[in-house]
């Protein structure tokens, strides 16, 4: 069962990595590696152990590259990530979706959305602004929209 869980989480990590959802991919790599480590501890066959170790090394190497990439992009202010939320999904609060991007010393946020026109869209933007202000470091919020 643990092997199936490890494979599932690591497969998801690779999918997220390929879709450039680097932060989420990094979390999945870490969780998957922890699960695979537990499988390795229980494995008695030497050939299987060697195989698992090789897999783990490749996943660790990719996770380290992602960690460095994300850190460099955040420091340069160029970090972008696409978050896909399927229609009808639940559990995606502003805090859950955006908080990981607000770590450190984010001082300015620029939102580009040409479709903020209706009252509910304005309320959603307002809720997002409340999250930004609650973090305590954001000093400026810019909204770029259309006429």
URVEN-V136415 format. One line per field, one symbol per residue. psi: psi as a letter, one per 30 degrees, with the letter a starting at -180 (. if undefined). burial: I if it has 9 or more other ideal C-beta (glycine too) atoms within 8 Angstrom, else O. A space follows every 50 residues. Layout:
# URVEN-V136415
psi = ???
burial = ???
This chain:
# URVEN-V136415
psi = eeeeeeeeeeeeeeeeefggieeeeeeeeeeeeeeeeeeeefkekeeeee eeeeeeeeeeeeeeeeeeeeeeeeefggkkkkjkjkkfllgileeeefef fglbhkfkkkkjjfgjeleeeeeeeeeeeeeeeffffkfkkkjjal.
burial = OIOOIIOOIIOIIIOIIOOOIIIOIIOIIIIIIOIIIIIIOOIOOOOOIO OIIOIIOOIIOIIOOIIOIIOOIIOOOOIOIOOOOOOOOOOOOOOOIIIO IIOOOIOIIOIOIOOIOOOOIIOOIOIIIOIIOOIOIIOOIOOOOOO
